[in-house]
């Protein structure tokens, strides 16, 4: 699969989206500092999204990422399709022509099911092909809305191809205070597959906390942000933030 393929698929989806309600553009930049003398991370992304009825959407995006002194460009496309009134299927495809640190290509699939009385569940998976090997990940999640609060738990299990898998866990809480405005916190712990710029994919013990949120500045403008602190085994601690702006046409 080539970058041209991903772009053609994404642009076709945008052009053919039915019942579109809005068109959005997102621009974001992130910066992370690492301990133990490792170089900072940075990334910039741009995404165009066409939203429809019942939370349906299609999008295309591009970005540049720098980690461990290695720089990659990446392109992606994806969307969410409503299946009946209570189910949604999401898919995302991505590719990097440089793939020094990012995946050469990946596929991410997810199914979300509303269960009633504020409950929901999801199951998904991701397959990533790197220059140094392949990795797979499966996730299972459950959520509960109580008034303006959302509580969620997600189990992740995955590993490099040909090696044993390992699990990690994430707990989330979000408070909604507007139509789509929210602030949230998540804590996570376990073992995850990471490409840390070495010759093989490795599984590392990770733990950390993240904050995120969204706030509408006007009917057309929104700010989207997140901050994270992660301990990556004995290698380093990463602390960073991302700030994005969204404009609705």
NORTAPE-V479883 format. One line per field, one symbol per residue. ss: DSSP state (H for helix, E for strand, - for the rest). phi: phi as a letter, one per 30 degrees, with the letter a starting at -180 (. if undefined). A space follows every 50 residues. Layout:
ss=???
phi=???
//
This chain:
ss=--HHHHHHHHHHHHHH-----EEEEEEEEEEEEE------EEEEEEEEEE E-HHH-EEEEEEEEEEE--EEEEEEEEEEEEEE---EEEEEEEEE----- ----EEEEEEEEEEEE--EEEEEEEEEEEE--EEEEEEEEEEEEEE--EE EEEEEEEEEE-----EEEEEEEEEEE-----EEEEEEEEEEEEE------ -EEEEEEEEEEEEEEE----EEEEEEEEEEEE---EEEEEEEEEEEEE-
phi=.cdedddddddddddcdcidcabbbcbbbbbbccdiidddcaabbbbcbc cbdhidababababbbbhicbbcbbbbaabcdcidcbbcbbbcbabdchd bdddaabbbabcbdcjhicbbbbaabbbccdckcbbbcbbbbbbcbiccb bbbbccbaaddibddbcbbbcbbbccbaebdabbbbbbakbbdbccicdb dbcbdbalbbcaabbddaeccbcbbabbbbcchcdaccbabbbbbbbcd
//
